[in-house]
Amino acid sequence: MENISMKDLLEAQEKELSSIKVGEVIESTILKITKDEVVVDVKYGFDGIVPKEELNLEKGKSIEEYYNVGDKIKAVITKINQKDAIITLSKVKLDKKEDTKEIESLFNEKRIITALVHKNIEKGVFAKYKSIEIFIPISLLDVKFVKDTKDYLDKNLELYIVEFDKSKNKIVGSHRQVLQERIDKEKEERRIRIEEEKKERLRKKKEEKEAKIAKEKKEKEDLFNSLEVGKRLEGRVTNIVDYGAFVDIGGIEGLLHKNNMSWEKVNDISEFVSKGKEVSVYVLNIDKENKKFSVALKDINNDPWEKIKEEVSLNSLVSGEVVRIIEKGAFIRIKEGIEAFLPISELSEERVFKVANVLNIGDIINVLVIEFNPKNRRMVVSLKEANKEPEEDYSEYLEVNESLGSLGDLFKDKFKNLKR
């Protein structure tokens, strides 16, 4: 060894150094610790440096809080300076490689992790799981509305990894999903408990009943007591009478008056119901004292006169079909359930002796609304007002300069075609 020249020693060192490759993972002993780095013993007698930012330390922690001289540390070679024989290593990159594999496994297995939020932006937060940074969008932060993401800084959040794209280094987590899953679980447990309680109540009721007739009576009473005005029910027509029909909704019958079969006038009941027909009806009125109730075939929750208020106003033009003619006027169907009255006096500027001389059943006409009272279900319209030509405005000609001539000169073009 004493006969080895410096040149040979340097050549041997260079050869050994060239055998070390970037990306190689090594485990070495810490020789020295400073505030900015640790010096480690790399194989072949070379020293390596692991900068503080490559040690994967928690924010605000010092190197001495994690490592001591003589400790073993595993890292990956990231840079080799042949000239200065300096080898730079990174524990972060090695940890990230291993931690990325773990995250991928957690993603595939749909397991919950806990990550610390260390940074926030307007659209979400960034959390750290070991060496891996996970983005949590504001929409996935909570089940409630999130006003300010900074409220989540320095908080440990339980997450599901909901998006993992290794090629784009994109990892997205959801705290909301964890919370929602627990809420759903609590709801399900409560639902099961309520169902069990309900079954127990039914069992006790059944034991208390003495006979089938008593049970049927109780069921009818319960059904009647459950009725609510406006509630939609399914039933079957059991009987037809002159003024309407009776509908069975599971053991109790309600009266369906013909006036409540449609928002429009009903002339023939058979157009709407027949014996044995299945129908959907709405509870209209309940007489608890006499144990009676009435129903409607028309949807009482969608009164066309309530809707028409949003579409029609006084002095607005509407279109409709002539559906009935009487001596004093005609009825115009504006839309389903809405009929307007057109008085004979509003048919024309000229006197009309008979409505049929002007209108026919089925005519589609445009009319002007001259009276509108949805509360009283009343609309009066005018055909003559709708057809009236707007008056021409001559006000611009009333004040003229002397140089423009007389009014006769100004209007001569207006009147030249008039018959004499």
Residue pairs with C-beta under 8 A, 6 or more apart in sequence:
4 12
13 85
14 82
16 44
16 45
16 46
17 44
17 46
17 80
17 82
17 85
18 82
19 44
20 42
20 43
20 44
20 46
20 77
20 80
20 87
21 77
22 77
22 78
22 79
22 80
23 76
23 77
24 76
24 77
25 74
25 75
25 76
25 77
25 94
26 42
26 43
26 48
26 74
26 75
26 76
26 77
26 89
27 72
27 73
27 74
28 40
28 41
28 42
28 43
28 48
28 72
28 73
28 75
29 40
29 41
29 70
29 71
29 72
29 73
30 38
30 39
30 40
30 67
30 68
30 69
30 70
30 71
30 72
30 73
31 39
31 40
31 41
31 47
31 69
32 38
32 39
32 69
33 39
33 63
33 64
33 67
33 68
33 69
34 63
35 52
35 62
35 63
36 51
36 52
37 49
37 50
37 51
37 52
37 63
38 49
38 50
38 55
38 63
38 67
38 73
39 47
39 48
39 49
40 47
40 48
40 49
40 50
40 73
40 75
40 89
41 47
41 48
42 48
42 87
42 89
46 85
46 87
47 86
47 87
48 75
48 77
48 87
48 88
48 89
49 86
49 87
49 88
49 89
50 73
50 75
50 88
50 89
50 90
50 91
51 88
51 90
52 63
53 92
54 75
54 78
54 88
54 89
54 90
54 91
54 92
54 93
55 63
55 66
55 67
55 91
55 92
56 91
56 92
56 95
56 130
56 131
57 63
57 65
57 66
59 118
67 73
73 91
74 91
74 94
75 89
75 90
75 91
75 94
76 89
76 90
76 91
76 93
76 94
76 97
77 87
77 88
77 89
78 88
78 89
78 90
78 93
79 87
79 88
80 86
80 87
80 88
81 87
81 88
92 131
95 130
95 131
96 131
96 132
99 129
99 130
99 131
99 132
100 132
100 166
102 130
103 113
103 129
103 132
103 134
103 161
103 164
103 171
104 164
104 166
106 113
106 161
107 161
107 164
110 160
111 160
112 158
112 159
112 160
112 178
113 129
113 158
113 159
113 161
113 173
114 129
114 156
114 157
114 158
114 159
115 127
115 128
115 129
115 134
115 156
115 157
115 159
115 173
116 127
116 128
116 154
116 155
116 156
116 157
117 125
117 126
117 127
117 136
117 152
117 153
117 154
117 155
117 156
117 157
118 126
118 127
118 128
118 153
118 154
119 125
119 126
119 153
120 126
120 149
120 150
120 152
120 153
121 149
122 138
122 149
123 137
123 138
123 149
124 135
124 136
124 137
124 138
124 140
124 141
124 149
125 135
125 136
125 138
125 141
125 149
125 152
125 153
126 133
126 134
126 135
126 136
127 133
127 134
127 136
127 157
127 159
127 173
128 134
129 159
132 171
133 171
134 159
134 161
134 171
134 172
134 173
135 170
135 171
135 172
135 173
136 157
136 159
136 172
136 173
136 174
136 175
137 172
138 146
138 149
139 176
140 162
140 172
140 173
140 174
140 175
140 176
140 177
141 149
141 152
141 175
141 176
142 175
142 176
142 179
143 176
143 179
143 180
143 183
146 152
157 173
157 175
158 175
158 178
159 173
159 174
159 175
159 178
160 173
160 174
160 177
160 178
161 171
161 172
161 173
162 172
162 173
162 174
162 177
163 170
163 171
163 172
164 170
164 171
164 172
165 171
205 218
206 215
209 215
209 218
216 251
219 251
220 251
220 252
223 249
223 250
223 251
223 252
224 252
224 291
224 293
227 283
227 286
227 293
228 283
229 283
229 284
229 285
229 286
230 282
230 283
230 300
230 301
231 282
231 283
232 280
232 281
232 282
233 249
233 280
233 281
233 282
233 283
233 295
234 249
234 278
234 279
234 280
235 247
235 248
235 249
235 250
235 254
235 278
235 279
235 280
235 281
235 295
236 247
236 248
236 276
236 277
236 278
236 279
237 245
237 246
237 247
237 248
237 256
237 273
237 274
237 275
237 276
237 277
237 279
238 245
238 246
238 247
238 248
238 253
238 275
239 245
239 246
239 275
240 269
240 270
240 273
240 274
240 275
243 257
243 258
244 255
244 256
244 257
244 258
244 259
244 260
244 261
244 269
245 255
245 256
245 258
245 269
245 273
246 253
246 254
246 255
246 256
247 253
247 254
247 255
247 256
247 279
247 281
247 295
249 281
249 295
252 293
254 281
254 283
254 292
254 293
254 294
254 295
255 292
255 293
255 294
255 295
256 273
256 281
256 294
256 295
256 296
256 297
257 294
258 266
258 269
258 272
259 266
260 284
260 294
260 295
260 296
260 297
260 298
261 269
261 272
261 273
261 296
261 297
261 298
262 272
262 297
262 298
262 337
263 298
263 303
263 304
263 336
263 337
263 338
264 333
264 336
264 337
264 339
265 339
266 272
272 297
273 279
273 297
279 297
281 295
281 296
281 297
282 295
282 296
282 297
282 298
282 299
282 300
282 301
283 293
283 295
284 293
284 294
284 295
284 296
284 300
285 293
285 294
286 292
286 293
287 293
298 337
303 337
304 335
304 336
304 337
304 338
305 337
305 338
305 374
305 377
306 374
308 334
308 335
308 338
308 374
308 379
309 374
312 318
312 334
312 369
312 372
312 379
313 369
313 372
314 369
314 370
314 371
314 372
315 368
315 369
315 370
316 368
316 369
317 366
317 367
317 368
317 369
317 386
318 334
318 340
318 366
318 367
318 368
318 369
318 381
319 334
319 364
319 365
319 366
319 367
320 332
320 333
320 334
320 335
320 340
320 364
320 365
320 367
320 381
321 332
321 333
321 362
321 363
321 364
322 330
322 331
322 332
322 333
322 359
322 360
322 361
322 362
322 363
322 364
322 365
323 331
323 332
323 333
323 339
323 361
324 330
324 331
324 361
325 331
325 355
325 356
325 359
325 361
326 355
327 344
327 355
328 343
328 344
329 341
329 342
329 343
329 344
329 346
329 347
329 355
330 341
330 342
330 355
330 359
331 339
331 340
331 341
331 342
332 339
332 340
332 341
332 342
332 365
332 367
332 381
333 339
334 340
334 379
338 379
339 379
340 367
340 369
340 379
340 380
340 381
341 378
341 379
341 380
341 381
342 359
342 367
342 380
342 381
342 382
342 383
343 380
343 382
344 352
344 355
345 352
346 370
346 380
346 381
346 382
346 383
346 384
346 385
347 355
347 358
347 359
347 383
347 384
348 358
348 383
348 384
349 384
349 388
352 358
358 383
359 365
365 383
365 386
366 386
367 381
367 382
367 383
367 385
367 386
368 381
368 382
368 385
368 386
369 379
369 380
369 381
370 380
370 381
370 382
370 385
371 378
371 379
371 380
372 378
372 379
372 380
373 379
394 411
397 407
397 410
397 411
400 407
400 410
404 410
